[in-house]
Amino acid sequence: MSAILNIKVKILSKKEVAPNIHLIRLDAPAIAQDTLPGQFIHIRCSQNYHPLLRRPISIYRIDKEKGEIYILFQVVGEGTKLLSQRAVGDNLDILGPIGNGFNIYPKSKKIMIVGGGIGVAPLLALCEESIRQEKEVRVLIGALKKELVIEEENFRNLGAKVDVATDDGSYQYKGLVTDLLERAVKGGWLADQIFACGPKPMLKKINEIALQANINCQVSLEERMACGIGACLGCVCKIKTKDKKEDKVKYEYKRVCVDGPIFEGSEVVWDD
Amino acid sequence: MIDKPNLEVEIAGIKLKNPVMTASGTFGYGEEFSAFIDLDKLGAMVLKGIYLKPKMGNPPPRVIETPSGMLNAIGLQNVGVEVLIKEKLPYLKKFNTPVIINISGDTIEEYVELARRLGEVSKEMGVAGLEVNISCPNVKKGGMVWGTDAKVTYRIVNSIRKATSLPLIVKLTPNVTDINIIAQAAEEAGADALSLINTLVGMAVDIDSRKPKLANVSGGLSGPAVKPVALWLVWQVFQTVKIPIIGIGGIIKIEDALEFIIAGAQAIEIGTANFVNPNVTIEIIEEIEKYLIEKNIKDINELVGSMKI
């Protein structure tokens, strides 16, 4: 993992790609080369101290050639609203890249990527990297309704097979994205690895499906975050510990920011 | 005009090259910030609170932003003193900055044993002093329970005093009726300095789920929102005790630091601001120096407690 930098990056372009969902392209040559799919940046959204804390935002695309990164985020509160209003040409104060990133096994041939809602944000870079490594990639996207299906063609353009589920049936399959995953597994399309990001109940279900089918499953978790550099222990999640003889504790709180945000689904304590 | 004003201050017999310290719990074990700042430039480092044994801490969510501040309920998750000594302190030895260990315990005996153990390794591992946490609002045993009762404060500080010759800084809670009584008890019990304030107890509610936003229900409020409260308490304690005071509470820019110093703080600790700007400590140190030059003040100590009423 490369060092986290505190740098200013210029906003090159911005676009509202779906209602309340924004894509921002950043000039970030200092970090683009070393950024891994699944990592995030911690952004000072305002230019003063209101709101006070930074906001952790997933890296959506990494363009190493141009030294650019893209972020994709949903406006959910004061911080993300301010971020969406920052102008092209503005400099953003960021910390990054942060986190461990997804771990694509060299021996994996088939990769399943599952995103729910804004959870697709860290998955496009992962899809691109998987295809660069010549994996066969399927992508399942879940959304509330058609207009909130985010940039599915970007995955398709990379060469992945994409299926979509909407809660209200306004686009493709009506139901949950986890239904699509179950169908794929039952239909005999067995991935070597499943990567997922989205709401916690979705991730929990995906982990169950993966466990049953004996497939490695990695999930991207989120939690309220303060420092983003592993110092404050604010953003923890409960993780089962590996066997240590002298250690009586069966689980521990790990930091989503620097120990994650990607965890093995089988390690996560889901019901807590 | 002076070109090199004196920034050195002395706290509890510890010489600091400038009055800017880090607040416990906001600076990890120091190393987390080494990518962003030169740790050698700090006045002192106060590390994440430590117990004799490792502690898991509270379930998440542990932090939530509030207007001009944040609530936290980490619950003193820590690696325990032996891991601190073996794995965390060696890294800090190469820096010429005093390292102060913030200590906690569930019982007085635990505090005493912890102080004794750190005293034992202090020379070898470079422990300059102890900050005694009797003010954490997020743990069931110990913590703030100790620091809201003057008699208990006296007992605990006195017991630690007898167990170690290390400089003792006692960190006070603002969640009391009269902070002066607690401050006096700590001074009489042998504290070399006081640091204040720890966080203010608070809460936030999610109106949709009607659940508290923190799993622990309550948390400690920090950040700019608490600064006026902290300043008032520093000013009161400054008039009550003779030992030096370290001002803490919402310092995010040089003006905040100067306010505390003028109100009676010999040094200051920067906390929540480290989360927003990892370089904030160094920026404030540089700006204090600039300020002294501009105002033609030869020595930072001239400002301490210089408030005009």
Interface residues (C-beta under 8 A of the other chain):
Chain A: A3 I4 L5 N6 R44 Y49 H50 P51 L52 L53 R54 L95 E223 R224 M225 A226 C227 G228 I229 G230 A231 C232 L233 G234 C235 V236 C237 K238 V249 E252 Y253 D272
Chain B: G25 T26 F27 G28 E32 F33 A35 F36 K48 M56 G57 P59 P60 P61 R62 V63 I64 E65 S68 G69 M70 N72 I74 Q77 G223 P224 I252 T272 N274 F275 V276 N277 P278 N279
